[in-house]
Amino acid sequence: MKVKENHKDYLNHLIRLKKDFKIRESVNYAEIVRSDGQKVVSTKNNQFIKGLYLFSMVKRDIERYIKENGYVSPYDQLPVNHTNSEYDVDKNEVVGIDMDNAYWTMAYLKGYISENTYTKGLEKKDLKPIRLSALSTLGKGKTYKVYKEGEYECDEIVKGNKELENFYLDIRYTTYGVLLEIANELGDDFYCWKTDCIFFTDTKENIELVRNRLDEFGLTSKIELLS
């Protein structure tokens, strides 16, 4: 695989030479696959290029896990955001506690990624979107624009792999499962959770409860204000 800074120039080069290739683009990067199988990746986000290695590291770790343990069934489906409809936010002081690197840490705690991969992913703060993308693209289908002799011909849909996608779903739903367990323990003091942050009535006892529970699960956290 080759990495280029500007895929537009390379794309125009292939079109001018009337080459056969296919291309897919996302928010952060573009992938061009030549007729000989060579892949050329270009990043639209200058920071993204620094963490492309995480994709292959996660892939190898998942393959290792499958070889040793088999495929997984995801945790029961839970919503990414959940609110206690009976909570009166106007009458309570609300505080939030946010899990640090929630999905990445959960992937490590469940053994899906190795300690080396986990550590590499946390070396720099700007690797967060790459970490999330490396997990969220597991098993996802892909759509390529196919060019023949430099002319767009059709779209090619590559079917996803549900068994691989289940790893990412399990990471997400297990994270929400942790929040659900804490929410149940907070009872009427629980307000809501949003992705990896839980909000509740601001008391010393509640903050201690939430932090202790997250610590028991192996998750670090920080205080987050309600926005």
N, C-alpha and C positions, 0 to 999 in steps of 0.2 A: 504494500500500500504506500502510495506517495501522498504527501501533504503539500498543498499549494495555498498561497495566501489569497489569490484571486481566481475563483473558478470561472468567472465570466470571460476572462481573456482566454483561458484554456478551452472553454466551451466554444467560443467563436473560432478558435484555431481548428477544432475538430470539424466544425460545420464547413469552414472554408476548404478543408481538405476532403470533404465529403466522406467522412468516416462513419462507421457503424458504432453506436454506443447507446447507453441509457443513463439517465440522470434522475436523481430524486433530491429534493431540497426540503429543509426544515428551517425553523427559526434560527438555529445556531450554525448549521453547516450544510454543505452540499456534498453528494457522493456521485461520482461519475464512474461507470463501469465500461471499460473499453471492450471491443470484440474479442480481444485476447485474454480477457478476464482480469486484467490489471485494474485496480481500484485507485482512483484519485480523489482525495478528500480535501475540501476547502472549508475553512471556517469563516462564518460571517461575524462572529464575535472573537475579537483578538485574544480574549482571555481563554476562550474555549480550547484553542489549540494546545494550551499548556497541559490539559488533562485528558487528551484523547486516549492516552495509554490505559486509562481506567476502564474503558470499554472492553478491551481484550483481557484485562486482569479479572474483571467480573465474570466474563464469559468462561474463562478457564476455571475459575472457582466454582461456578455453577455446574460445569461439566464434571468436575471432580466430585462435587456433592452428589450428583445423580449417580455416578459410578459407584460411590460408596454407600449411598443411602436410598437411592431411587427418587422418584418424583414425589411431590408434596400435594396435599389438598389444602386449599387456603382456609384460613380462619373464617368463621361465620361473617358474612357481609355486614358491615356497619357503615354509617354515613361519615363522610369526611368532616362535616359540620353538624353539630347537634346542640339543641337549646332546650333548657327546662322551661316549658311554656308557662309554668306557674310562678316563676321567679320574678320578683318585682325589682328590676335593676335601678329604679329611681329611688328606692327606699334603702338600698344597701351600698356600702362601699365595696367595690369589686376590684380584685387583683387577679392577675394571671400568672401561671408558671409555664414556661415554654421548654420543651425538651430540646436538648442540644443535638443537632444532627440526627433527628429521630429515625428516619428510614435507614440511613446508612448504619447507624448503631444497631438497629433491630436486625438488619441483614447479617451483621457480625455476630450478635448474640445468638442468633438461630443457626449459626454455622454455615450460612450460605456464602459468605465471603471470608477469606483468610485474615489473620491478624495483619499480615503484610499489606494486603490490599486496603484494609481498613485504615491503617496508619498512613499509607500513601495518599489516600483520599482526603486526609485531614491536614496534610502538610501546609496547604495554603487556603486562606479564606475564600479566594475567588474560584475554588474548585467546586463550590456548592452546586451550580447548575449542571456540571459534568457528572457529579455523583448521582444526582437525581435522574439525569438522562440515562446513565449507564444502567440504572435499575429499571426505570420505567419503560425502556425499549425492549426489555427481555420478552421474547416471543411475539412482539408486535408485528403485524403485517406491514408490508411496504408497497408503495406505488411508484413505479418508475415511468418516466417519459422515454419512449423508445425512438431513436433516430436511425434511419437507414440512409446511407450515402448522404449524410448531413441534413436530411429532411425529417421533421417530426412525422412519425407514422401512427403511433397508438400509445395507449397506456398499458403497462404490464403490472398486474397485481400479484404480489407474492404473498401467499396465504400465511397468516401467523401461526404460531405454535402455542396452543392453549396450555400445554403442560409446562412450558417455560414461563408463560405469562402468569401462571399460578404462583410462581415464586414472588413476583412483585405484589400480586394481590394479597398474598399471605403476609408480606412485610407490612403493607398498609393496614390491613384489617387487624393484625395483631397489635399494631400501634394504637388503633382506636379501641381495641379490647382492653388495653391497659388503662386508657382514659375512662372507659365505661366502668371498670372496676373501681377506680378512684371516685368517679361521679356517684356511684351507688353508696360509697362509704361517706361521702360528703352530705348525702341526703338533700334536705331542703336548701343547704348552702351552696349547692352546685348551680351555676348559671348556664355555662355552655362550654363546648370545646370547638376549636377551629383548627383543623388539621392536626398539629402537634402541640397545641397550646390549650390549657384548661383554665377557665375563669370561674371564680367562686367568691363567696363573701370573705372580705379581708379581715381575718383574725389571725393572731399568732398561732393558735392551735391548728387552724385549717392549713396554714402555710407549712407548718411542721409536718402535718399528716401527709400532704401531697408530696413534699420533698422526700420524706421517709419512704413512701411507697415507690416513688420513681427510683430512689436509690436501691431499694430491694430488688427491683427489676434490672438494675445495672444501667440505668439511664441518668445522665447528669441533666441539670436544668438551670434556668435563670428566671428572675422576676420579669414579667411583662405587664405593662399598663394596658388597660382597656382603651381601645381607640374607637 
